[in-house]
Amino acid sequence: MDFKDEIRQFAKRVDRLLPQIKTEEATKTSLVMPFLKILGYDVFDPFEVQPEFIADIGIKKGEKVDYAILREDKPVILIECKHYADGLDPHNSQLFRYFHTTEAKFGLLTNGVEYRFYTDLVTPNKMDEKPFFEFKIMDIKDNEVSELRKFHKTEFDLESISSVASELKYFMS
């Protein structure tokens, strides 16, 4: 099965699972972890996907982002998750705080249905207020699947995605 088919199949599964998902933890287990697996990441390998990644903020110690995708022991994508029924707008500030305390280049805010990808195009090491790429899994379009594929483990290239992020941000403005 190719990537596009996996995403389409996952979208159908999400729609079927939603009535059964009662908590944020269930959202992570039933929606976010399978999504990361489709992107080629081993969610059970803490050298690759680290749950509750510590992103200390100044004197506030023990702050944790839900997941960090690691490359060579360094975070490249921080992932903050919310319950599928929660809107994402009030929560980007939480990801914003974590972003600048790490070396991660990308942030993902998701409720398992809606996915928002952020980077630091405006000011280096400071997450942009607006995502450069966003989609709803159950309404994902072919061009969005193509952009999402760039985040697949086998295709992930920091410079390439940063360049695409700049282009996408321009088109979304």
N, CA, C and O of each residue as an XYZ file, in Angstrom:
692
protein
N       0.851     -1.185      0.000
C       0.000      0.000      0.000
C       0.889      1.238      0.000
O       1.827      1.334      0.792
N       0.598      2.180     -0.883
C       1.432      3.380     -0.917
C       0.963      4.393      0.137
O      -0.080      4.218      0.766
N       1.747      5.439      0.310
C       1.514      6.434      1.347
C       0.118      7.063      1.224
O      -0.597      7.196      2.217
N      -0.249      7.438      0.035
C      -1.556      8.071     -0.189
C      -2.690      7.141      0.260
O      -3.634      7.583      0.915
N      -2.596      5.868     -0.091
C      -3.623      4.903      0.303
C      -3.658      4.716      1.824
O      -4.730      4.591      2.417
N      -2.484      4.698      2.443
C      -2.432      4.565      3.902
C      -3.126      5.746      4.580
O      -3.877      5.568      5.539
N      -2.867      6.947      4.073
C      -3.494      8.144      4.647
C      -5.007      8.088      4.450
O      -5.757      8.382      5.380
N      -5.458      7.721      3.275
C      -6.904      7.621      2.998
C      -7.569      6.583      3.909
O      -8.643      6.824      4.460
N      -6.925      5.444      4.057
C      -7.462      4.393      4.913
C      -7.513      4.866      6.378
O      -8.482      4.607      7.091
N      -6.465      5.554      6.804
C      -6.415      6.095      8.160
C      -7.543      7.110      8.378
O      -8.176      7.111      9.433
N      -7.795      7.964      7.398
C      -8.855      8.971      7.514
C     -10.216      8.305      7.747
O     -11.010      8.780      8.559
N     -10.478      7.223      7.046
C     -11.737      6.487      7.247
C     -11.796      5.893      8.650
O     -12.843      5.900      9.298
N     -10.682      5.390      9.099
C     -10.614      4.796     10.444
C     -10.850      5.859     11.518
O     -11.545      5.600     12.500
N     -10.282      7.043     11.341
C     -10.453      8.136     12.298
C     -11.935      8.444     12.461
O     -12.429      8.562     13.582
N     -12.630      8.572     11.364
C     -14.059      8.894     11.409
C     -14.823      7.843     12.221
O     -15.728      8.183     12.983
N     -14.466      6.597     12.059
C     -15.132      5.502     12.766
C     -14.790      5.495     14.261
O     -15.631      5.133     15.084
N     -13.547      5.897     14.621
C     -13.081      5.831     16.002
C     -13.548      6.989     16.891
O     -13.661      6.824     18.106
N     -13.813      8.132     16.312
C     -14.077      9.336     17.102
C     -15.117      9.155     18.213
O     -14.879      9.616     19.329
N     -16.238      8.516     17.963
C     -17.222      8.393     19.057
C     -16.700      7.630     20.279
O     -17.228      7.787     21.379
N     -15.681      6.819     20.091
C     -15.144      6.014     21.180
C     -14.026      6.717     21.949
O     -13.641      6.257     23.024
N     -13.505      7.813     21.425
C     -12.356      8.492     22.029
C     -12.843      9.529     23.036
O     -13.443     10.539     22.668
N     -12.575      9.262     24.311
C     -13.118     10.097     25.394
C     -12.090     11.027     26.041
O     -12.473     11.978     26.722
N     -10.794     10.771     25.843
C      -9.765     11.543     26.546
C      -8.640     11.963     25.605
O      -8.539     11.486     24.474
N      -7.804     12.861     26.099
C      -6.619     13.266     25.332
C      -5.672     12.076     25.150
O      -5.080     11.906     24.085
N      -5.535     11.258     26.189
C      -4.659     10.092     26.093
C      -5.160      9.125     25.023
O      -4.364      8.554     24.277
N      -6.472      8.942     24.948
C      -7.055      8.078     23.912
C      -6.824      8.684     22.531
O      -6.625      7.952     21.561
N      -6.848     10.007     22.431
C      -6.553     10.678     21.163
C      -5.125     10.361     20.727
O      -4.883     10.044     19.562
N      -4.186     10.447     21.660
C      -2.782     10.152     21.340
C      -2.620      8.710     20.876
O      -1.982      8.442     19.858
N      -3.206      7.782     21.637
C      -3.039      6.352     21.357
C      -3.746      5.921     20.076
O      -3.198      5.138     19.300
N      -4.948      6.420     19.848
C      -5.761      5.949     18.720
C      -5.586      6.751     17.440
O      -5.835      6.241     16.348
N      -5.162      7.998     17.568
C      -5.071      8.857     16.386
C      -3.648      9.329     16.090
O      -3.178      9.202     14.959
N      -2.973      9.865     17.079
C      -1.664     10.485     16.830
C      -0.568      9.436     16.621
O       0.216      9.545     15.678
N      -0.507      8.444     17.471
C       0.533      7.421     17.306
C       0.390      6.661     15.982
O       1.399      6.444     15.311
N      -0.811      6.250     15.580
C      -0.941      5.618     14.260
C      -0.544      6.551     13.109
O       0.013      6.103     12.106
N      -0.832      7.845     13.258
C      -0.440      8.831     12.249
C       1.087      8.875     12.127
O       1.625      8.872     11.020
N       1.777      8.916     13.263
C       3.244      8.946     13.252
C       3.808      7.662     12.643
O       4.826      7.689     11.951
N       3.147      6.552     12.905
C       3.569      5.273     12.319
C       3.442      5.316     10.799
O       4.317      4.812     10.094
N       2.370      5.907     10.286
C       2.196      6.047      8.837
C       3.317      6.906      8.252
O       3.740      6.702      7.114
N       3.787      7.862      9.041
C       4.911      8.702      8.604
C       6.247      7.961      8.712
O       7.300      8.534      8.433
N       6.203      6.702      9.113
C       7.412      5.882      9.114
C       8.189      5.856     10.415
O       9.276      5.281     10.471
N       7.654      6.468     11.461
C       8.374      6.536     12.730
C       7.942      5.398     13.655
O       6.771      5.022     13.698
N       8.905      4.866     14.386
C       8.636      3.806     15.347
C       8.260      4.464     16.672
O       9.126      4.920     17.418
N       6.965      4.507     16.953
C       6.475      5.185     18.150
C       6.858      4.466     19.438
O       6.680      5.005     20.530
N       7.386      3.249     19.311
C       7.809      2.497     20.483
C       9.321      2.525     20.684
O       9.846      1.818     21.545
N      10.019      3.334     19.899
C      11.463      3.487     20.031
C      11.757      4.899     20.540
O      11.653      5.859     19.776
N      12.122      5.040     21.816
C      12.345      6.382     22.372
C      13.563      7.104     21.800
O      13.763      8.289     22.067
N      14.387      6.390     21.006
C      15.473      7.063     20.306
C      14.957      7.763     19.049
O      15.653      8.580     18.446
N      13.732      7.427     18.669
C      13.125      7.979     17.455
C      11.934      8.879     17.773
O      11.840      9.994     17.260
N      11.037      8.398     18.610
C       9.876      9.176     19.051
C       9.879      9.142     20.570
O       9.615      8.109     21.185
N      10.181     10.292     21.163
C      10.273     10.330     22.613
C       9.014     10.963     23.198
O       8.738     12.141     22.970
N       8.245     10.161     23.961
C       7.060     10.724     24.602
C       7.471     11.602     25.785
O       8.501     11.379     26.421
N       6.645     12.594     26.056
C       6.876     13.518     27.169
C       8.291     14.074     27.172
O       9.002     14.012     28.175
N       8.678     14.614     26.032
C      10.010     15.199     25.861
C      10.124     16.449     26.731
O       9.269     17.332     26.679
N      11.172     16.511     27.517
C      11.353     17.648     28.434
C      11.833     18.870     27.666
O      12.850     18.838     26.973
N      11.067     19.949     27.812
C      11.381     21.220     27.158
C      11.306     22.308     28.223
O      10.390     23.129     28.229
N      12.289     22.298     29.125
C      12.283     23.243     30.235
C      12.261     24.688     29.742
O      12.904     25.046     28.754
N      11.504     25.494     30.463
C      11.340     26.901     30.108
C      11.865     27.749     31.256
O      11.209     27.878     32.290
N      13.050     28.329     31.074
C      13.619     29.206     32.097
C      13.678     28.521     33.451
O      14.272     27.453     33.599
N      13.046     29.159     34.447
C      13.062     28.587     35.792
C      11.979     27.528     35.976
O      11.955     26.826     36.987
N      11.093     27.416     35.006
C      10.024     26.425     35.068
C      10.567     25.098     34.530
O      10.701     24.912     33.320
N      10.874     24.189     35.442
C      11.482     22.907     35.064
C      10.413     21.823     34.938
O       9.353     21.890     35.560
N      10.724     20.829     34.118
C       9.822     19.693     33.972
C       8.704     19.902     32.967
O       7.769     19.102     32.919
N       8.774     20.953     32.164
C       7.777     21.163     31.115
C       7.969     20.096     30.048
O       9.095     19.830     29.626
N       6.880     19.490     29.616
C       6.987     18.386     28.669
C       6.042     18.579     27.496
O       4.866     18.905     27.661
N       6.591     18.367     26.305
C       5.780     18.335     25.102
C       5.418     16.864     24.895
O       6.192     15.979     25.262
N       4.258     16.599     24.314
C       3.757     15.223     24.228
C       4.732     14.269     23.541
O       4.988     13.173     24.038
N       5.277     14.690     22.394
C       6.239     13.847     21.669
C       7.298     14.721     21.013
O       7.064     15.886     20.691
N       8.463     14.126     20.827
C       9.497     14.748     20.001
C      10.016     13.678     19.057
O      10.352     12.571     19.480
N      10.079     14.012     17.792
C      10.721     13.126     16.829
C      12.193     13.519     16.817
O      12.545     14.681     16.613
N      13.038     12.523     17.039
C      14.472     12.772     17.192
C      15.254     12.290     15.979
O      14.910     11.299     15.335
N      16.304     13.018     15.701
C      17.325     12.625     14.722
C      18.656     12.849     15.399
O      18.953     13.954     15.854
N      19.465     11.797     15.467
C      20.777     11.880     16.115
C      20.656     12.459     17.526
O      21.430     13.331     17.919
N      19.693     11.969     18.265
C      19.431     12.356     19.660
C      18.967     13.806     19.841
O      18.937     14.303     20.967
N      18.611     14.480     18.764
C      18.148     15.866     18.865
C      16.729     15.971     18.311
O      16.399     15.334     17.311
N      15.891     16.778     18.966
C      14.525     16.912     18.476
C      14.471     17.700     17.162
O      15.083     18.761     17.042
N      13.746     17.181     16.197
C      13.545     17.904     14.941
C      12.088     18.346     14.786
O      11.797     19.341     14.122
N      11.175     17.588     15.410
C       9.756     17.952     15.390
C       9.194     17.770     16.795
O       9.306     16.694     17.381
N       8.592     18.824     17.329
C       7.886     18.732     18.608
C       6.404     18.574     18.297
O       5.880     19.226     17.394
N       5.729     17.705     19.048
C       4.319     17.433     18.783
C       3.524     17.630     20.068
O       3.773     16.974     21.080
N       2.576     18.536     20.006
C       1.679     18.781     21.129
C       0.292     18.305     20.720
O      -0.214     18.679     19.662
N      -0.324     17.472     21.571
C      -1.606     16.852     21.266
C      -2.705     17.342     22.203
O      -2.461     17.646     23.371
N      -3.889     17.409     21.677
C      -5.087     17.761     22.443
C      -6.173     16.749     22.119
O      -6.058     16.001     21.148
N      -7.219     16.721     22.922
C      -8.358     15.841     22.664
C      -8.980     16.230     21.327
O      -9.020     17.410     20.977
N      -9.464     15.239     20.582
C      -9.960     15.499     19.234
C     -11.083     16.542     19.189
O     -11.248     17.223     18.176
N     -11.850     16.674     20.266
C     -12.956     17.637     20.270
C     -12.501     19.051     20.630
O     -13.268     20.004     20.495
N     -11.258     19.187     21.087
C     -10.738     20.514     21.457
C     -10.298     21.278     20.218
O      -9.659     20.719     19.327
N     -10.642     22.551     20.169
C     -10.111     23.415     19.112
C      -8.636     23.655     19.372
O      -8.193     23.623     20.520
N      -7.881     23.892     18.329
C      -6.436     24.059     18.489
C      -6.017     25.500     18.778
O      -4.941     25.721     19.332
N      -6.833     26.473     18.420
C      -6.423     27.868     18.547
C      -5.900     28.261     19.924
O      -4.876     28.940     19.996
N      -6.543     27.873     21.010
C      -6.011     28.322     22.308
C      -4.723     27.621     22.734
O      -4.132     27.990     23.749
N      -4.284     26.626     21.983
C      -3.162     25.809     22.439
C      -1.834     26.061     21.720
O      -0.815     25.496     22.117
N      -1.818     26.887     20.685
C      -0.541     27.084     19.991
C       0.481     27.797     20.868
O       1.683     27.665     20.637
N       0.029     28.549     21.871
C       0.982     29.240     22.751
C       1.794     28.229     23.572
O       2.957     28.478     23.888
N       1.184     27.101     23.913
C       1.900     26.061     24.647
C       3.047     25.508     23.799
O       4.172     25.377     24.281
N       2.761     25.189     22.549
C       3.796     24.698     21.640
C       4.845     25.788     21.396
O       6.038     25.498     21.312
N       4.398     27.025     21.284
C       5.286     28.177     21.096
C       6.333     28.228     22.216
O       7.518     28.437     21.958
N       5.884     28.034     23.455
C       6.811     28.075     24.602
C       7.857     26.970     24.507
O       9.034     27.207     24.780
N       7.444     25.775     24.127
C       8.371     24.651     24.041
C       9.370     24.833     22.901
O      10.544     24.481     23.017
N       8.880     25.387     21.807
C       9.659     25.457     20.574
C      11.003     26.153     20.766
O      12.039     25.634     20.350
N      10.987     27.311     21.387
C      12.233     28.086     21.468
C      13.213     27.564     22.514
O      14.340     28.052     22.598
N      12.800     26.576     23.314
C      13.735     26.027     24.318
C      14.477     24.803     23.790
O      15.308     24.231     24.496
N      14.184     24.399     22.556
C      14.806     23.200     21.995
C      15.467     23.540     20.656
O      15.402     24.672     20.178
N      16.099     22.534     20.073
C      16.711     22.705     18.754
C      15.761     22.318     17.632
O      16.140     22.340     16.461
N      14.528     21.962     17.980
C      13.567     21.515     16.970
C      13.328     22.614     15.937
O      13.297     23.802     16.259
N      13.161     22.189     14.708
C      12.913     23.122     13.607
C      11.428     23.189     13.251
O      10.973     24.141     12.618
N      10.676     22.155     13.671
C       9.252     22.119     13.349
C       8.428     21.785     14.580
O       8.870     21.060     15.472
N       7.236     22.324     14.604
C       6.276     22.013     15.652
C       4.996     21.530     14.995
O       4.609     22.016     13.932
N       4.350     20.582     15.628
C       3.074     20.070     15.144
C       2.085     20.136     16.289
O       2.306     19.558     17.353
N       0.997     20.845     16.061
C      -0.101     20.920     17.014
C      -1.249     20.144     16.400
O      -1.659     20.424     15.274
N      -1.776     19.162     17.139
C      -2.831     18.325     16.576
C      -3.818     17.861     17.632
O      -3.499     17.747     18.815
N      -5.007     17.603     17.169
C      -6.015     16.938     17.993
C      -6.366     15.586     17.355
O      -7.385     14.980     17.684
N      -5.522     15.134     16.456
C      -5.731     13.863     15.778
C      -6.640     13.951     14.571
O      -6.718     13.017     13.773
N      -7.325     15.068     14.438
C      -8.204     15.315     13.290
C      -7.631     16.460     12.463
O      -7.549     16.383     11.237
N      -7.241     17.511     13.153
C      -6.637     18.674     12.506
C      -5.150     18.682     12.840
O      -4.751     18.424     13.976
N      -4.335     18.984     11.826
C      -2.884     18.990     11.979
C      -2.352     20.333     11.512
O      -2.643     20.772     10.400
N      -1.559     20.996     12.380
C      -0.953     22.285     12.043
C       0.554     22.192     12.238
O       1.039     21.892     13.329
N       1.279     22.453     11.165
C       2.739     22.414     11.191
C       3.289     23.836     11.238
O       2.874     24.704     10.471
N       4.225     24.055     12.149
C       4.839     25.364     12.357
C       6.349     25.262     12.175
O       6.934     24.185     12.286
N       6.961     26.402     11.893
C       8.418     26.515     11.888
C       8.779     27.934     12.303
O       7.964     28.638     12.901
N       9.990     28.349     11.989
C      10.478     29.662     12.435
C      10.934     30.523     11.262
O      12.086     30.953     11.214
N      10.045     30.770     10.331
C      10.401     31.560      9.137
C      10.568     33.046      9.425
O      11.402     33.700      8.799
N       9.799     33.589     10.349
C       9.841     35.027     10.628
C      11.077     35.386     11.447
O      11.839     36.278     11.075
N      11.272     34.683     12.567
C      12.418     34.924     13.444
C      13.050     33.580     13.803
O      12.357     32.693     14.302
N      14.364     33.411     13.557
C      15.007     32.132     13.881
C      14.791     31.711     15.331
O      14.873     32.529     16.247
N      14.513     30.422     15.526
C      14.305     29.796     16.826
C      13.109     30.362     17.597
O      13.032     30.219     18.818
N      12.187     30.996     16.893
C      10.952     31.489     17.501
C       9.803     31.043     16.590
O       9.694     31.489     15.448
N       8.963     30.169     17.107
C       7.901     29.602     16.290
C       6.977     30.692     15.741
O       6.547     31.589     16.466
N       6.688     30.589     14.454
C       5.760     31.529     13.824
C       4.377     31.397     14.448
O       4.000     30.333     14.939
N       3.635     32.490     14.421
C       2.280     32.466     14.977
C       1.331     31.638     14.132
O       0.402     31.021     14.653
N       1.567     31.626     12.830
C       0.681     30.904     11.927
C       1.381     29.664     11.371
O       2.581     29.689     11.101
N       0.626     28.588     11.204
C       1.232     27.385     10.624
C       1.545     27.598      9.151
O       0.881     28.385      8.476
N       2.557     26.896      8.654
C       2.860     26.975      7.228
C       2.118     25.891      6.457
O       2.025     25.947      5.231
N       1.582     24.889      7.189
C       0.877     23.789      6.543
C      -0.144     23.249      7.526
O       0.181     22.966      8.679
N      -1.370     23.107      7.071
C      -2.402     22.538      7.926
C      -3.419     21.785      7.079
O      -3.645     22.106      5.912
N      -4.020     20.789      7.689
C      -5.040     20.007      7.003
C      -5.888     19.289      8.038
O      -5.508     19.162      9.202
N      -7.040     18.826      7.589
C      -7.916     17.979      8.397
C      -7.859     16.596      7.774
O      -8.095     16.439      6.576
N      -7.549     15.604      8.576
C      -7.273     14.266      8.065
C      -8.454     13.701      7.272
O      -8.249     13.013      6.272
N      -9.661     13.976      7.695
C     -10.812     13.396      7.005
C     -11.173     14.145      5.725
O     -12.012     13.687      4.949
N     -10.541     15.294      5.508
C     -10.770     16.081      4.284
C      -9.470     16.306      3.516
O      -9.382     17.237      2.715
N      -8.472     15.477      3.746
C      -7.157     15.723      3.153
C      -7.212     15.592      1.629
O      -7.813     14.669      1.079
N      -6.567     16.543      0.981
C      -6.543     16.592     -0.484
C      -5.229     15.997     -1.000
O      -4.251     15.894     -0.259
N      -5.220     15.614     -2.263
C      -4.036     14.979     -2.851
C      -2.781     15.840     -2.715
O      -1.709     15.323     -2.403
N      -2.906     17.158     -2.949
C      -1.733     18.023     -2.840
C      -1.237     18.092     -1.389
O      -0.039     18.244     -1.150
N      -2.159     17.981     -0.423
C      -1.754     17.978      0.985
C      -1.054     16.671      1.342
O      -0.107     16.669      2.128
N      -1.514     15.566      0.773
C      -0.835     14.280      0.996
C       0.598     14.369      0.474
O       1.525     13.868      1.110
N       0.777     15.008     -0.684
C       2.124     15.178     -1.251
C       3.022     15.990     -0.326
O       4.190     15.652     -0.137
N       2.479     17.061      0.252
C       3.269     17.881      1.182
C       3.566     17.103      2.463
O       4.677     17.166      2.989
N       2.577     16.375      2.959
C       2.748     15.589      4.176
C       3.830     14.523      4.003
O       4.582     14.234      4.934
N       3.900     13.953      2.827
C       4.893     12.900      2.555
C       6.320     13.392      2.827
O       7.195     12.589      3.153
N       6.558     14.674      2.700
C       7.893     15.232      2.942
C       8.318     15.076      4.409
O       9.499     15.181      4.739
N       7.328     14.821      5.288
C       7.627     14.597      6.703
C       7.828     13.118      7.012
O       8.132     12.757      8.149
N       7.663     12.265      6.012
C       7.891     10.831      6.209
C       9.362     10.606      6.548
O      10.244     11.277      6.013
N       9.603      9.684      7.417
C      10.970      9.405      7.876
C      11.940      9.191      6.720
O      13.075      9.667      6.775
N      11.517      8.487      5.678
C      12.416      8.182      4.567
C      12.649      9.379      3.648
O      13.585      9.367      2.848
N      11.819     10.401      3.749
C      11.916     11.568      2.860
C      12.354     12.833      3.593
O      12.678     13.840      2.964
N      12.361     12.777      4.921
C      12.587     13.964      5.729
C      13.952     14.582      5.451
O      14.991     13.944      5.627
N      13.925     15.829      5.017
C      15.137     16.602      4.767
C      14.877     18.012      5.275
O      14.043     18.735      4.731
N      15.591     18.390      6.313
C      15.361     19.659      7.003
C      15.367     20.860      6.063
O      14.449     21.679      6.100
N      16.386     20.969      5.228
C      16.503     22.130      4.342
C      15.386     22.156      3.307
O      14.820     23.211      3.018
N      15.075     21.000      2.758
C      14.025     20.909      1.754
C      12.675     21.319      2.328
O      11.938     22.083      1.704
N      12.349     20.813      3.517
C      11.066     21.169      4.132
C      11.045     22.641      4.512
O      10.009     23.294      4.379
N      12.153     23.172      4.975
C      12.207     24.606      5.317
C      11.929     25.459      4.091
O      11.220     26.462      4.171
N      12.487     25.058      2.964
C      12.259     25.776      1.713
C      10.795     25.692      1.300
O      10.193     26.693      0.913
N      10.229     24.499      1.385
C       8.813     24.300      1.053
C       7.938     25.085      2.028
O       6.926     25.660      1.626
N       8.320     25.112      3.304
C       7.552     25.849      4.306
C       7.449     27.317      3.931
O       6.391     27.932      4.065
N       8.548     27.866      3.463
C       8.561     29.263      3.041
C       7.591     29.486      1.882
O       6.844     30.464      1.870
N       7.606     28.581      0.918
C       6.691     28.686     -0.231
C       5.239     28.529      0.213
O       4.377     29.308     -0.197
N       4.962     27.527      1.048
C       3.599     27.282      1.500
C       3.064     28.458      2.312
O       1.903     28.841      2.170
N       3.913     29.024      3.157
C       3.492     30.162      3.969
C       3.110     31.332      3.061
O       2.143     32.046      3.326
N       3.867     31.513      2.007
C       3.578     32.582      1.048
C       2.209     32.352      0.395
O       1.422     33.288      0.251
N       1.932     31.117      0.005
C       0.668     30.810     -0.672
C      -0.511     30.855      0.273
O      -1.625     31.154     -0.157
N      -0.299     30.562      1.574
C      -1.389     30.561      2.542
C      -1.733     31.962      3.026
O      -2.810     32.187      3.578
N      -0.825     32.894      2.821
C      -1.054     34.272      3.305
C      -2.090     34.995      2.490
O      -2.395     36.155      2.767
